[in-house]
Amino acid sequence: MRFFSDNAAACHPAVLDALARADRLDTAYDGDAWSKRLDNAFSDVFETEVRALWVTTGTAANCLALAALCPLYGAIVCHRDAHIENDEAGAPGFFTHGAKLMLVEGRGAKVTPQAVEEACARIRPDVHQVQPRALSITNATEYGLTYSVSEVGALGETVRRRALGFHMDGARFANAIAATGASPADVTWRAGVDALSFGFVKNGGMSAEALIFFNTELADETLVRRKRAGHLLSKGRYLAAQLLALLEDDRWLANARAANAAAATLAKAAGDRLALPVEANELFVRMTPEEAARLRSAGFDFYDWAPGEVRLVTSWDQDMAAVGRLAEAIAAL
């Protein structure tokens, strides 16, 4: 009864079937029939022409995007709790060859236009200080909150006014779309986003993530950066096949809805124990160490987060019987 991370979820059966079908001789790297379909497949999802690159990890997707948007002498505005700040071992600086992260505050790891403006205003426009050149936000955030179309649009206006690049870390983008019902186009490029890291591993994939460029001019240089970073796989068809399988019949969206529904069941049981609203598939629940130990002794697995707080994450394939048992156990604390 594991609720510690959707990274550990099983692969969707359609992904395994797609891998089996791709297991035949084809052109190497990204010249294969599957990789060539990605641009059109993702363009259909986003209702505009995009360039879509496969990569193996969310960290690579994030940092390749940031390297395309921010020069080595620039700064990337992001939340203090952003994944690129806390969980990527300095990879943004590695991929950009030196760009700085400029940290801002915000409830539930959400970035606001005011926070961006204040961060930029503190920097003198001279050669002695690192100048902000890009903004990165996460949707859904590291605390499971989602951005509305209007919230992303307001950030997009700030980005345009400040002449910044705009990146969205969408490790749980599917969960955010499933939760809000927003159009993928409306919450990304129509709101000013230049590049999106579209997560699939957490949502039924095995080893493939997508890097989407709405500013398509950024893609060609990123192909070179992907190679230099060691992320150009010889048999890229296996990654492309995974992505296409989850796009087919909107499986990515159905999977996210299943994970969100499981989280909603637990949220109802947690009630006033919730540290933040549950808007996607992550819950942050207040409980004492003794209460957490009681749940673990009953067979439930999850992360301790902050003092007096645990994190529960539901997956696309979550056993609903186990969800029901955990809901009962939380309600009985």
C-alpha positions, -999 to +999 in steps of 0.1 A: +000+000+000+025+025-013+017+063-014+052+077-014+057+086-051+040+083-085+075+078-099+072+042-088+039+035-105+036+007-131+037+013-168+004+015-186-002-018-206-004+003-238+031+015-232+044-020-229+025-030-260+040+000-279+075-010-268+070-045-281+058-031-315+088-008-317+112-037-310+124-040-346+151-026-368+146+011-377+168+042-381+189+051-351+187+081-328+156+102-336+153+095-373+128+066-367+092+065-377+080+069-341+101+100-333+091+116-366+054+115-355+060+134-322+058+170-336+024+164-352+010+143-323+018+170-298+008+198-321-027+182-321-027+183-283-017+219-281-036+232-312-005+248-327+027+238-343+052+226-317+086+209-317+086+178-294+118+161-282+120+130-262+144+128-232+148+102-204+142+123-173+123+153-161+156+169-149+169+167-185+137+182-199+137+211-174+174+219-178+175+216-216+146+240-217+163+264-193+195+263-213+176+273-244+159+302-226+186+316-204+223+325-213+251+313-190+254+348-175+217+352-167+193+342-139+162+321-138+134+332-115+118+303-097+101+294-064+122+286-034+106+251-033+110+245-071+123+211-082+151+228-101+163+244-069+159+215-044+159+182-063+182+185-094+217+185-078+227+218-095+217+205-130+203+239-141+238+254-136+254+224-153+232+225-184+233+263-187+270+265-180+265+288-151+231+305-150+219+315-115+186+306-099+168+337-084+144+324-057+110+338-047+084+329-021+047+320-026+021+299-009+021+262-020+052+268-042+031+291-066+048+320-082+029+353-086+035+383-109+042+404-079+069+381-067+086+381-101+084+419-103+099+423-068+127+399-076+135+417-109+133+451-093+159+443-067+185+438-095+203+469-108+204+470-146+242+471-148+271+447-154+277+441-117+246+420-111+232+389-127+202+399-148+170+378-148+165+362-182+138+335-176+110+324-154+103+288-145+071+277-128+057+242-119+022+230-128+011+213-107+034+227-080+057+208-057+028+211-032+001+199-055-015+233-064-025+241-099-023+273-119-054+286-136-053+300-172-056+335-158-028+330-134-004+318-161-016+346-184-008+372-157+027+357-154+030+357-192+023+394-192+050+400-167+074+378-187+067+398-219+071+431-201+104+420-186+116+403-218+121+369-200+118+334-214+090+314-198+094+277-189+068+254-173+079+223-154+050+200-161+061+168-143+025+166-132+011+186-161-015+159-168-028+161-133-031+198-135-051+196-167-073+169-153-079+189-122-087+223-138-103+212-171-082+239-188-072+235-224-035+225-227-031+253-252-047+280-230-025+272-200+007+271-220+015+290-252-016+311-253-006+324-219+030+331-230+048+298-222+078+292-245+088+257-234+071+229-214+085+198-197+056+174-202+058+146-177+049+110-186+069+087-163+047+097-133+016+090-154+020+056-169+053+059-189+084+038-183+114+059-193+103+088-215+095+125-209+086+151-235+102+186-240+078+208-259+089+240-276+061+265-285+089+288-295+100+264-322+131+283-331+146+270-298+145+234-308+173+230-333+200+243-308+185+220-282+190+190-303+227+197-301+225+203-264+207+170-259+235+152-277+262+170-257+244+162-224+244+125-232+206+122-238+205+113-274+197+076-272+207+053-300+172+037-300+150+067-295+120+049-310+114+032-276+110+066-260+088+080-288+066+049-288+059+054-251+048+090-256+026+082-286+009+054-267-001+077-239-013+104-262-034+079-281-071+081-270-061+107-243-047+080-220-025+106-204-056+125-193-075+094-182-045+083-161-043+116-144-080+117-136-077+083-119-048+095-098-066+128-089-097+108-079-078+087-055-063+118-039-097+134-036-109+103-016-080+107+008-085+144+010-121+140+022-109+116+050-081+140+060-103+170+064-088+197+087-055+178+087-047+191+052-019+216+052-030+228+017-059+222-006-057+190-027-059+201-063-041+173-081-026+140-068-005+151-038-016+155-002+002+171+026-013+159+059-006+171+094+000+142+119+023+135+147+052+110+144+033+086+165+003+088+142+025+083+111+041+053+128+006+039+134-002+041+097+031+026+087+026-003+111-007-009+092+012-013+060+010+022+044+041+037+029+047+075+025+072+103+030+077+124+061+078+159+047+080+188+072+079+184+110+044+172+119+035+167+082+036+138+058+032+136+020+009+112+002+010+108-035-015+088-055-008+071-089-028+064-121-029+027-111-036+031-074-054+002-058-087+018-048-092-008-021-059+004-005-071+040-009-102+031+010-083+015+038-060+044+041-089+069+041-104+048+070-071+047+088-066+085+086-102+092+096-097+069+127-066+088+140 
